[in-house]
Amino acid sequence: RASGMVTHHWPFFSLAVRTPRVELRYPDDELLARVADLAADGIHDPGTMPFLVPWTRQPAGVLQRESLKHHWAARAATSPERWSLPFAVVAEGELVGVQEVHAEAFPVTRTVGSGSWLGLEHQGRGIDREMRAAVLHLAFDGLGAERAETGCWEDNPRSLAVTAALGYEPNGWTYLDREGTRTRMLRFHLRRDRWQRRDDIEVTGLAACLPLLGLA
């Protein structure tokens, strides 16, 4: 983990969400490097593209560097007006993927969005649902969100299944360009009154982060 002095100035390094199955850790640079290597090992079949931006098409070496740059940029841009919190996901002591939550003008909108990925070898074990449940707990219970949004391509059954299982409702769709092909992006939202609250999820290190998110 980051040193005490660094964490004092950037308290997100102490932010974590824990469930009985997974731990979401805000990553320091050492953990970010491991995240980048995990992504380079493979996230999806090369014949598919689950992401809006096809960042996984980059060659090894370039992908890791660009991944670090992406996370550093998100860290530097954090403000009450716009923020993104990408958590490294650990299951049974092993790094397995990333679960991100983001927002714009959150003190006013009380709305978050999310995105995630798992390394290929960790898929099909229900981890994706558990880590989304963890970040929803952070949003609704920890930050006081009123609404969560997400989206996925219409041919992404795994993401659709997780979204449905957690109570999201359809919220329209739009055509977008996916690597040169017009493809439907399905939208979903989850209202606070439909959120499935759990009592076995713990958030630590949040209080010191709230002022940086405009929630003092």
WONORNOR-V939895 format. One record per pair of residues at least 12 apart in sequence whose C-alpha atoms are under 8 Angstrom apart, sorted by the first residue. I is the first residue (numbers start at 1). J is the second residue. Records with the same first field share a line. If there is no record, write none. Layout:
# WONORNOR-V939895
I=J / J
This chain:
# WONORNOR-V939895
1=13 / 27 / 28
2=28
11=205 / 208 / 209
12=26 / 205 / 206 / 208 / 209
13=25 / 26 / 27 / 28
14=26 / 204 / 205 / 206
15=203 / 204 / 205 / 206 / 209
16=203 / 204 / 205 / 206
17=134 / 135 / 138 / 201 / 202 / 203 / 204
18=134 / 201 / 202 / 203
19=130 / 134 / 200 / 201 / 202
20=200 / 201
21=91 / 92 / 127 / 130
22=89 / 90 / 91 / 92 / 127 / 130 / 131
23=89 / 90 / 91 / 131
24=87 / 88 / 89 / 90 / 99 / 131 / 134
25=87 / 88 / 89 / 90
26=85 / 86 / 87 / 88
27=86 / 87 / 88
31=88
32=68 / 71 / 88
33=64 / 68
34=95
35=88 / 95 / 97 / 98
36=63 / 64 / 65 / 67 / 68
37=64
38=96 / 97 / 119
39=56 / 64 / 97 / 119
40=56 / 60 / 63 / 64
41=119
42=119 / 120
43=56 / 117 / 118 / 119 / 120
44=119 / 120
49=178
50=152 / 153 / 156
51=152
52=178
54=179
71=86
78=212 / 213
79=212 / 213 / 214
80=104 / 105 / 106 / 107 / 212 / 213 / 214 / 215
81=104 / 105 / 106 / 213 / 214
82=102 / 103 / 104 / 105 / 106
83=102 / 103 / 104 / 213
84=100 / 101 / 102 / 103
85=100 / 101 / 102
86=98 / 99 / 100 / 101
87=99 / 100
89=131
91=127
96=118 / 119 / 122
97=116 / 117 / 118 / 119
98=116 / 117 / 118
99=114 / 115 / 116 / 117 / 131 / 132 / 135
100=114 / 115 / 116 / 135
101=113 / 114 / 115 / 135
102=114
106=213 / 214
107=213 / 214 / 215
110=144 / 145 / 146 / 147
111=145 / 146 / 147 / 148 / 149
112=139 / 145 / 147 / 148 / 149
113=148 / 149 / 150
114=148 / 149 / 150
115=150
116=128
128=162
129=162 / 165 / 166
133=166
134=201
136=148
137=197 / 198 / 201
138=203
140=192
142=203 / 206
143=215
145=192
146=191 / 192
147=189 / 190 / 191 / 192
148=189 / 190 / 191
149=187 / 188 / 189 / 190
150=187 / 188 / 189
151=185 / 186 / 187 / 188
152=185 / 186 / 187
153=183 / 184 / 185 / 186
154=183 / 184 / 185 / 186
163=188
166=195 / 196
167=190 / 194 / 195 / 196
168=188 / 189 / 190 / 191 / 194
169=188 / 189 / 190
170=186 / 187 / 188 / 189
171=186 / 187 / 188 / 189
172=186 / 187 / 188
173=185 / 186 / 187
174=186
